[in-house]
Structures are given as C-alpha cells and as structure tokens.
Amino acid sequence: MPFNFKMKIESPAWYCARTKPKHEHIAAANLRKNLNLEVFHPRLRIERATRRGVMRVSEPLFPCYIFFRCIIDEKLGEIQRTNGVNTVVHFARRIPKIADAVIEELKECFEGEETMTVKDRLSPGDEVVVVDGAFRGMCAFVLRVMSARKRVQVLLDVLGRPTPAEVDENSVVNERNTVATLVPILAAPVIQNAAVAG
C-alpha cells in the first residue's frame, strides 16, 4: 500500500545577510550575478559639507546588512560562501524570514530605487566646523538656521569672546552627523503620512 503524505512546498522569502565591513555592495552584486537572487540593499546618497567643499557620499542604510529573497534550503550553502557575505542572520538554528510587507514598505520609501538622496540637516545647538571663508578651521555652535536664505547663524570664539556670525550653510560641517542621526529625518515623511491617513 503506498504511503500517503503531503510534502511542504517552500516558497521564496526574504532573509537578511550580515556582510563583511564595507562589503555590502560586493555581497549584493555577487548574490545577484552568481546566484541570480533578488537583493535589496538600501543606500543613502548624502550631500555633506566637508573640509574640501560639498561632497556626495553613498552610505548603506543598514551598515553590514543586506536583504535577499530565495528558498533558503536550496541556497544557504552557496550564500554563505559568497564573496562579501559573512553569515546569514540566524538565532541558534533558526533563520528568520522577513515579511514581504516590511521590504515593500522600505522599497516605497526609496521609490523603487535603492538609493535615496538626503542632505545633512543642521539644528540649533549642533557643533560645527567652518570649512570655507574667513572663519575657516574654527569651531562653532549653530544658533539659527535660515533655510530660505541658505544661511546659518553660528556662535564663534573670536579673540576669547563669543561672537555671532552668519555663514553659508555649505561652509560648515556637522562633525557629529551620521546615518544614525538621519533616521528620524528619513522617518518623518512616513510619520506625516500616517498622521494624514489617521
């Protein structure tokens, strides 16, 4: 008498891989090219004032992590051997799936592309360094941001006295600005949309 059993058919799902430091783009490219996987690697293109002027730098939204979609049982070994990949994220022996809705929501934030352009934001109280003009090289504190005029009022130490001065917003560098500090800025449109929907 033949055995009657049902086979569980696995369907593709999203998973997360931890990459080697600064190897997110390498791991993503290799998973796409060598294993033909769908990969999501969200990046930010940041316009940042530096000591050499305004520069555009690209940084991963999730440093050392990328997302990929596959049937994990079929590809696990190959993924773990892929150049740039450190390991597939797991807890003990369980490899957690990431809900499609989570990835879709992230993709919507990036308008279908993997790179979003953001500009450094300055706020009153930020510690900055002046990188251009007569006050070049001086440390200062932001007093006021005048967005319409693209100017910033800063407090400088001139001859031992705190002195307010107005400078071009592109002539100061916010030394503490990182991707982590940009997360609330990136979330703002989502929060506003939720408030409108509610």
C-alpha positions in Angstrom: 0.0 0.0 0.0 1.6 3.4 -1.0 2.3 5.9 1.7 0.0 9.0 1.6 1.8 12.1 2.7 1.8 15.8 1.9 5.1 17.5 1.0 5.5 21.0 2.3 6.4 23.2 -0.6 8.7 26.0 0.3 8.2 29.4 -1.3 10.7 32.2 -1.7 11.0 34.5 1.3 13.2 37.5 2.3 16.1 36.9 4.6 19.0 39.0 5.9 22.7 38.5 5.5 25.5 40.1 7.5 28.3 41.2 5.3 31.9 42.0 5.9 32.5 45.6 6.9 32.3 47.9 3.8 31.4 44.9 1.6 27.6 45.4 1.3 27.8 46.4 -2.4 30.2 43.5 -3.1 28.0 40.9 -1.4 24.8 42.3 -3.1 26.5 42.2 -6.6 27.7 38.7 -6.1 24.3 37.3 -4.9 22.7 38.9 -7.9 25.3 37.9 -10.5 26.3 34.4 -9.3 23.1 33.1 -7.6 20.6 35.2 -9.6 18.9 36.3 -6.4 16.7 39.3 -5.8 18.6 41.6 -3.5 17.6 44.8 -1.7 20.5 46.9 -0.4 19.1 50.4 0.5 21.7 53.2 0.4 21.6 56.9 1.2 23.3 59.4 -1.1 24.2 62.2 1.3 25.2 65.7 0.3 27.7 66.6 3.1 29.7 69.7 3.6 33.4 68.6 4.2 36.6 70.5 4.6 37.1 70.1 0.8 33.6 71.5 0.0 30.3 69.8 -0.6 30.7 66.1 -1.3 28.2 63.4 -2.2 28.8 60.2 -0.4 26.9 56.9 -0.5 26.3 55.1 2.7 24.2 51.9 3.4 21.1 52.5 5.4 21.9 49.3 7.3 25.7 49.0 7.6 26.9 45.4 7.2 23.4 44.1 6.3 21.6 43.3 3.0 18.4 41.6 2.2 17.9 38.7 -0.3 14.9 36.6 -1.5 15.1 32.9 -2.1 14.2 29.4 -1.0 16.7 29.3 1.8 17.1 25.4 1.9 18.2 25.4 -1.7 20.7 28.3 -1.5 22.0 28.5 2.1 25.4 26.9 1.5 26.1 29.0 -1.7 25.0 32.2 0.0 27.4 31.6 3.0 30.3 31.0 0.6 29.6 34.2 -1.5 32.3 36.7 -1.5 31.4 39.6 0.8 28.9 37.7 2.9 29.9 37.0 6.5 26.9 34.9 7.5 23.1 34.6 7.1 21.4 36.2 10.1 20.2 33.4 12.4 19.2 32.8 16.0 20.5 29.4 17.2 19.4 27.1 14.3 16.5 29.3 13.2 16.9 31.6 10.2 14.1 34.2 10.5 12.1 35.3 7.5 11.4 39.0 6.9 7.8 39.8 6.0 7.3 40.9 2.4 5.4 43.9 3.7 8.5 45.1 5.5 10.6 45.0 2.4 7.9 46.6 0.3 7.5 49.4 2.8 11.2 50.1 2.7 11.2 50.0 -1.1 8.4 52.5 -1.2 10.5 54.9 0.8 13.2 54.6 -1.8 10.7 55.0 -4.6 11.6 51.7 -6.2 15.3 52.5 -6.3 18.0 51.5 -3.8 19.5 55.0 -3.3 17.9 58.0 -1.6 19.4 61.4 -1.7 19.4 63.2 1.7 21.0 66.4 2.7 22.7 66.9 6.1 20.4 68.8 8.4 21.7 71.4 10.9 19.8 72.3 14.1 20.4 74.9 16.7 23.0 73.6 19.2 24.9 71.5 16.7 28.6 71.7 17.0 30.2 72.5 13.6 33.5 73.4 12.0 33.7 76.2 9.4 35.3 74.8 6.3 35.2 77.9 4.0 35.5 81.6 4.2 37.2 84.0 6.7 36.5 81.7 9.7 37.8 78.5 8.1 39.0 76.0 10.6 37.1 77.5 13.5 34.7 75.5 15.7 31.3 77.0 16.3 27.8 76.3 17.6 24.7 76.7 15.4 22.4 79.4 16.8 19.8 79.7 14.0 19.2 78.0 10.6 17.8 80.3 7.9 16.7 77.8 5.3 15.2 80.3 2.9 18.4 82.2 2.6 20.6 79.0 2.9 22.5 80.7 5.7 23.3 79.7 9.3 24.0 81.9 12.3 26.8 80.4 14.4 28.5 81.4 17.6 32.3 81.7 17.2 35.0 82.2 19.7 36.8 85.3 18.3 39.6 86.7 20.4 38.3 85.0 23.5 34.8 86.4 23.1 31.7 84.5 21.9 30.7 86.3 18.6 27.7 85.5 16.5 28.3 85.4 12.7 26.3 84.5 9.6 27.8 82.0 7.2 26.7 80.0 4.1 25.1 76.6 5.2 27.5 74.8 2.8 30.5 76.3 4.6 30.0 74.4 7.9 30.5 70.7 8.7 28.4 69.0 11.3 31.0 66.8 12.9 28.5 64.5 14.6 26.2 63.8 11.7 26.0 60.1 10.9 23.4 57.8 9.2 22.0 57.1 12.7 21.2 60.7 13.2 19.4 60.9 9.9 17.0 58.1 10.7 14.4 60.4 12.4 14.7 62.7 9.3 14.0 59.7 7.0 11.1 58.5 9.1 9.5 62.0 9.1 7.6 61.6 5.8 6.3 58.2 6.9 5.1 59.6 10.3 3.5 62.6 8.5 1.7 60.3 6.0 0.4 58.2 8.9 -0.9 61.3 10.6 -2.7 62.3 7.4 -4.2 58.9 6.9 -5.3 58.7 10.6 
